[in-house]
Amino acid sequence: MPRLSDKARTIRETLLVCLNGIDGVHCIDIEGESPVRVRVTLATIERADFVQTIIKLKGYPVRICRVSPTVLVIEETHTSPSALTAMHPTLCQTFRSLAFRTFDQMGRALRVGHQPLEETFTDTNILELKDRHPQDIYCRTFTKPQEGINGADWEWWLTDAKRSAWLGLRVQAKVLHLESNTFAHLHYKSGKTKGYQASKLKRECATEGLIPLYCFYLHERPGATVRSTRCGSFAHAAEAYGCALAPLSHVEALRKRGEAIDFDSVIAGVLPWHCLVCCSGFGGLSLPDRAWSFLQSAMDIKAPRRRATANQSADIQRQTIGPRDRPPDYVHAIVEGSRDPDGIPKNIRGILVVRDLEG
């Protein structure tokens, strides 16, 4: 399949973001590039009417042709750089669209009886982030021993355009086990002592000044009850929970309730992952400050009171969760282009830096 031009990809990705979550959108395909033409196939005439109205309201520089009752062909009308820039998805739109796509892929896996792994969605979502936002995303993946793969975490760092503020997160991914409709490995034990993975996550985050989070990849079965209304940026959509975040405290509470792993118990404490980069309703101007305000207010995450011990260095003693002026040296080295930085923490599968060029 020939590689699409940047212009064609921009228009197609924008339409994917715009139409994600709308029932009855069967496919969105490029059928020409000079000018760019995108064919959108809908389930019903009513859906086609609705999509046509949505695209017109967005004010995109495109012409809409109805080639059949349920098929629209969307053609660019002019290609000025400013017009294409206006169509380029924001970080918020991309995070949201990837959640919708994960939700859909999990649904397809359920229908055909296939169980995806956490790594499947983590890797493909990061690939999409890097591909759609090459100037915003920095990433390095590290090879780890097989024994530690289930316990391997990702480190996320959120920063602003000037890289003057940083917020560090340690994220553990868990995928829904489709056959049982549970998160079967949520209370996983590892190591010689068979300690809880969550306890290890909590310990390491406290030492390194990072916020511990869980990222759940899931799909809602018909009749399930993903009805949270805690997202203040968008109307409720079950698909937005395809990638969902929860604080470590929620997982600890589930463990105290007899190691609960069922769908309803887990989903009761999650929020869409796009809230991390979209939400501005809790305060803060830069991405790190907005995300920190969201985590404190919506997930009740607080900076703990820390006691310095005699064997801790001055640098370690000063670290606490929340925005900071500078990331660890290994994160700075990755942003500067190093492929093999020193000082990478153990059991880290990868490091993701998300830079908001607009804030």
C-alpha positions as CSV (number, residue, x, y, z in Angstrom):
1,M,0.0,0.0,0.0
2,P,1.6,3.3,-1.0
3,R,2.4,5.8,1.7
4,L,-0.1,8.6,2.0
5,S,1.1,12.2,1.6
6,D,1.2,14.3,4.8
7,K,-1.7,16.3,3.5
8,A,-3.9,13.3,2.9
9,R,-3.0,11.8,6.3
10,T,-3.8,15.1,8.0
11,I,-7.3,15.3,6.4
12,R,-8.0,11.6,7.1
13,E,-6.9,11.7,10.7
14,T,-8.9,14.9,11.3
15,L,-12.0,13.2,10.0
16,L,-11.3,10.1,12.1
17,V,-11.1,12.3,15.2
18,C,-14.2,14.2,14.2
19,L,-16.3,11.1,13.5
20,N,-15.0,8.8,16.2
21,G,-17.8,7.7,18.5
22,I,-20.6,8.4,15.9
23,D,-22.6,5.2,15.5
24,G,-22.9,3.9,11.9
25,V,-19.6,5.1,10.5
26,H,-18.4,2.0,8.6
27,C,-15.1,3.2,7.0
28,I,-13.1,6.2,6.1
29,D,-10.8,5.6,3.1
30,I,-8.6,7.8,0.9
31,E,-9.6,7.4,-2.7
32,G,-7.6,10.2,-4.3
33,E,-4.8,12.6,-3.5
34,S,-4.9,15.3,-6.2
35,P,-7.0,16.8,-4.8
36,V,-7.4,14.7,-1.6
37,R,-10.7,12.8,-1.6
38,V,-12.0,10.8,1.4
39,R,-14.8,8.3,1.1
40,V,-17.0,7.9,4.2
41,T,-19.4,5.0,4.2
42,L,-22.4,5.2,6.6
43,A,-24.9,2.6,7.9
44,T,-28.0,4.6,7.1
45,I,-29.3,7.7,5.3
46,E,-29.9,9.4,8.7
47,R,-26.3,8.8,9.7
48,A,-25.1,10.3,6.5
49,D,-27.2,13.3,7.0
50,F,-25.9,13.7,10.6
51,V,-22.2,13.3,9.5
52,Q,-22.7,15.8,6.7
53,T,-24.0,18.4,9.2
54,I,-21.2,17.7,11.7
55,I,-18.5,18.3,9.1
56,K,-20.1,21.5,7.8
57,L,-20.3,22.8,11.4
58,K,-16.6,22.2,11.9
59,G,-15.8,24.6,9.0
60,Y,-13.2,22.4,7.5
61,P,-11.8,23.5,4.0
62,V,-13.6,20.7,2.2
63,R,-16.5,20.0,-0.2
64,I,-19.0,17.3,0.6
65,C,-20.5,15.2,-2.3
66,R,-23.3,12.7,-1.7
67,V,-22.5,9.9,-4.2
68,S,-25.2,7.6,-2.8
69,P,-27.7,7.8,0.0
70,T,-25.1,6.4,2.5
71,V,-21.8,7.3,1.0
72,L,-20.1,10.8,1.2
73,V,-17.0,11.9,-0.7
74,I,-15.2,14.7,1.1
75,E,-12.8,16.7,-1.1
76,E,-10.4,19.4,-0.1
77,T,-11.2,22.8,-1.5
78,H,-7.9,24.6,-0.9
79,T,-4.6,23.6,0.6
80,S,-3.1,26.6,2.3
81,P,-0.7,25.8,5.1
82,S,-3.0,27.6,7.6
83,A,-6.0,25.5,6.5
84,L,-4.1,22.2,7.0
85,T,-2.7,23.4,10.3
86,A,-6.3,24.1,11.5
87,M,-7.2,20.5,10.6
88,H,-4.3,18.9,12.4
89,P,-5.6,17.1,15.5
90,T,-4.6,18.4,18.9
91,L,-3.1,16.2,21.6
92,C,-6.5,16.1,23.3
93,Q,-8.2,14.9,20.1
94,T,-5.6,12.3,19.5
95,F,-5.8,10.8,23.0
96,R,-9.5,10.7,22.7
97,S,-9.5,9.1,19.2
98,L,-7.0,6.4,20.4
99,A,-9.3,5.5,23.3
100,F,-12.2,5.1,20.8
101,R,-10.0,3.0,18.6
102,T,-8.8,0.8,21.5
103,F,-12.4,0.3,22.6
104,D,-13.4,-0.7,19.0
105,Q,-10.4,-3.1,18.7
106,M,-11.2,-4.7,22.0
107,G,-14.8,-5.2,20.8
108,R,-13.5,-6.8,17.6
109,A,-11.3,-9.1,19.6
110,L,-14.2,-10.1,21.7
111,R,-16.3,-11.0,18.6
112,V,-13.6,-13.2,17.2
113,G,-12.4,-14.8,20.4
114,H,-8.9,-13.2,20.5
115,Q,-7.2,-11.9,23.7
116,P,-4.9,-9.0,23.1
117,L,-2.0,-8.2,25.4
118,E,-1.3,-4.9,27.2
119,E,1.8,-4.4,25.1
120,T,-0.3,-4.5,21.9
121,F,-2.2,-1.4,22.8
122,T,0.6,0.4,24.5
123,D,2.9,0.0,21.5
124,T,0.3,0.9,18.9
125,N,-1.0,3.9,20.8
126,I,2.5,5.3,21.3
127,L,3.2,4.7,17.6
128,E,0.1,6.7,16.7
129,L,1.0,9.5,19.1
130,K,4.5,9.7,17.6
131,D,3.3,9.6,14.0
132,R,0.5,12.2,14.5
133,H,2.6,14.5,16.7
134,P,6.3,14.1,15.7
135,Q,7.2,17.5,17.4
136,D,5.3,16.8,20.6
137,I,6.2,13.2,21.5
138,Y,9.6,11.7,22.6
139,C,9.9,8.0,23.4
140,R,12.3,5.3,24.1
141,T,11.5,1.6,24.7
142,F,13.9,-0.7,26.6
143,T,14.3,-4.5,26.4
144,K,13.7,-6.2,29.7
145,P,14.0,-9.8,30.9
146,Q,10.9,-11.9,30.1
147,E,10.2,-12.5,33.8
148,G,9.7,-8.8,34.4
149,I,7.5,-8.0,31.4
150,N,4.2,-8.4,33.3
151,G,5.5,-6.0,35.9
152,A,7.1,-3.5,33.6
153,D,5.9,0.1,33.9
154,W,6.0,3.1,31.6
155,E,7.2,6.4,32.7
156,W,5.3,9.4,31.3
157,W,6.5,13.0,31.5
158,L,4.3,15.9,30.6
159,T,5.9,19.2,29.8
160,D,5.2,22.6,28.2
161,A,6.4,24.2,25.1
162,K,9.5,25.7,26.8
163,R,10.2,22.6,28.8
164,S,10.2,24.7,31.9
165,A,7.7,22.5,33.9
166,W,7.5,18.7,34.2
167,L,5.1,16.3,35.7
168,G,6.2,12.6,36.1
169,L,3.9,9.6,36.1
170,R,4.6,5.9,36.5
171,V,1.9,4.0,34.6
172,Q,1.0,0.3,34.8
173,A,-1.2,-1.0,32.0
174,K,-3.8,-3.7,32.4
175,V,-6.0,-5.1,29.7
176,L,-9.5,-6.6,30.2
177,H,-9.6,-10.4,30.0
178,L,-12.5,-10.7,27.5
179,E,-13.7,-14.2,28.2
180,S,-14.2,-13.6,31.9
181,N,-14.8,-9.8,31.7
182,T,-12.3,-9.2,34.5
183,F,-8.9,-7.7,34.9
184,A,-7.4,-11.0,35.8
185,H,-3.9,-9.8,36.5
186,L,-4.8,-6.6,38.4
187,H,-3.4,-7.9,41.8
188,Y,-0.4,-9.6,40.2
189,K,2.4,-10.7,42.5
190,S,6.0,-10.8,41.3
191,G,9.6,-11.4,42.6
192,K,11.0,-13.8,45.0
193,T,8.9,-12.5,47.8
194,K,5.7,-12.6,45.7
195,G,4.8,-9.1,46.7
196,Y,2.0,-7.2,45.1
197,Q,2.9,-5.3,42.0
198,A,0.9,-2.3,43.3
199,S,3.0,-2.2,46.4
200,K,6.2,-2.1,44.4
201,L,4.7,0.6,42.2
202,K,3.8,2.7,45.3
203,R,7.3,2.3,46.8
204,E,9.2,3.2,43.7
205,C,7.0,6.2,43.0
206,A,7.4,7.5,46.5
207,T,11.2,7.3,46.1
208,E,11.4,8.9,42.7
209,G,8.7,11.5,43.2
210,L,6.3,10.1,40.5
211,I,2.5,9.7,40.4
212,P,1.4,6.1,40.3
213,L,-1.5,5.4,37.9
214,Y,-3.1,2.4,36.2
215,C,-4.1,2.5,32.5
216,F,-6.9,0.1,31.6
217,Y,-7.6,-1.1,28.1
218,L,-11.2,-2.2,27.9
219,H,-14.5,-2.7,26.1
220,E,-18.0,-2.3,27.4
221,R,-20.3,-5.2,26.7
222,P,-23.9,-4.5,25.7
223,G,-25.9,-3.8,28.9
224,A,-22.8,-2.9,30.9
225,T,-22.8,0.3,33.0
226,V,-19.9,2.7,32.1
227,R,-21.9,5.8,33.1
228,S,-19.4,8.0,34.8
229,T,-20.2,11.7,34.3
230,R,-17.0,13.0,36.0
231,C,-15.4,14.1,32.7
232,G,-16.0,17.9,32.4
233,S,-14.7,18.3,28.8
234,F,-17.0,16.1,26.8
235,A,-20.4,14.4,27.0
236,H,-20.4,10.9,28.1
237,A,-19.3,8.2,25.6
238,A,-18.5,4.7,26.6
239,E,-15.9,4.5,23.9
240,A,-13.8,7.2,25.6
241,Y,-13.1,4.6,28.3
242,G,-11.2,2.4,25.8
243,C,-8.1,3.8,27.5
244,A,-9.0,4.7,31.1
245,L,-6.9,5.9,34.1
246,A,-7.2,5.1,37.8
247,P,-5.1,6.1,40.8
248,L,-3.2,3.5,42.7
249,S,-5.5,4.1,45.7
250,H,-8.4,2.6,43.7
251,V,-6.5,-0.6,43.0
252,E,-5.5,-0.8,46.7
253,A,-9.1,-0.4,47.7
254,L,-10.1,-3.2,45.4
255,R,-7.4,-5.4,46.9
256,K,-8.8,-4.8,50.4
257,R,-12.2,-5.9,49.1
258,G,-11.1,-9.4,48.5
259,E,-8.9,-8.6,45.5
260,A,-11.9,-7.6,43.4
261,I,-11.2,-7.8,39.6
262,D,-14.6,-7.7,38.1
263,F,-15.4,-5.1,35.4
264,D,-18.0,-3.1,37.4
265,S,-15.8,-2.8,40.4
266,V,-12.8,-1.6,38.4
267,I,-14.6,0.7,36.1
268,A,-16.2,2.5,39.0
269,G,-13.0,4.3,39.8
270,V,-11.6,5.2,36.3
271,L,-11.7,8.2,34.1
272,P,-10.9,8.5,30.3
273,W,-7.2,9.0,29.7
274,H,-7.8,12.0,27.5
275,C,-8.7,14.0,30.7
276,L,-5.0,14.1,31.5
277,V,-4.3,16.3,28.4
278,C,-7.7,17.8,27.7
279,C,-9.1,19.1,31.0
280,S,-8.6,22.7,32.0
281,G,-11.5,23.1,34.3
282,F,-9.5,22.5,37.5
283,G,-7.0,25.2,36.9
284,G,-3.5,25.6,35.5
285,L,-2.2,27.1,32.2
286,S,0.6,24.7,31.1
287,L,0.0,21.0,30.5
288,P,1.9,19.8,33.6
289,D,-0.1,22.3,35.8
290,R,-3.4,21.4,34.2
291,A,-2.8,17.7,34.6
292,W,-1.7,18.0,38.2
293,S,-4.8,20.1,39.0
294,F,-6.9,17.4,37.4
295,L,-5.2,14.5,39.2
296,Q,-5.6,16.3,42.6
297,S,-9.2,17.3,42.1
298,A,-10.7,14.4,40.1
299,M,-8.6,11.5,41.5
300,D,-7.8,12.9,44.9
301,I,-4.0,12.5,44.5
302,K,-2.1,14.5,47.0
303,A,1.6,15.1,47.5
304,P,2.6,13.0,50.5
305,R,4.5,14.3,53.4
306,R,7.9,12.9,53.1
307,R,10.6,12.1,55.6
308,A,14.2,12.2,54.6
309,T,16.4,9.3,55.8
310,A,20.0,9.5,56.5
311,N,21.0,7.3,53.5
312,Q,19.1,9.4,51.0
313,S,21.0,12.0,48.9
314,A,20.0,15.6,48.9
315,D,18.5,15.3,45.4
316,I,16.3,12.3,46.5
317,Q,15.2,14.1,49.6
318,R,13.9,17.1,47.6
319,Q,11.8,15.0,45.2
320,T,8.1,15.0,45.7
321,I,5.2,14.4,43.3
322,G,3.8,17.3,41.4
323,P,5.3,19.7,38.8
324,R,9.1,20.3,38.9
325,D,11.5,22.5,37.0
326,R,13.6,19.8,35.5
327,P,13.1,16.0,34.8
328,P,15.7,13.4,35.7
329,D,18.9,13.5,33.6
330,Y,17.9,10.3,31.6
331,V,14.6,12.0,30.5
332,H,16.4,15.2,29.5
333,A,18.9,13.0,27.5
334,I,16.0,11.3,25.6
335,V,14.5,14.7,24.7
336,E,17.9,15.8,23.4
337,G,18.1,12.7,21.2
338,S,20.1,10.2,23.2
339,R,19.3,6.6,22.4
340,D,21.1,5.0,25.3
341,P,20.9,7.3,28.3
342,D,22.4,6.4,31.7
343,G,20.4,6.1,34.9
344,I,17.2,4.4,33.5
345,P,15.3,2.9,36.5
346,K,14.9,-0.9,36.7
347,N,11.7,-2.5,35.4
348,I,10.9,0.4,33.1
349,R,9.7,-0.8,29.7
350,G,9.7,2.6,28.2
351,I,9.7,6.4,28.7
352,L,7.2,8.7,27.0
353,V,7.5,12.5,27.0
354,V,4.4,14.5,25.9
355,R,5.2,18.1,25.1
356,D,2.4,20.5,24.6
357,L,3.6,23.0,22.0
358,E,0.5,25.1,22.6
359,G,1.0,25.6,26.3
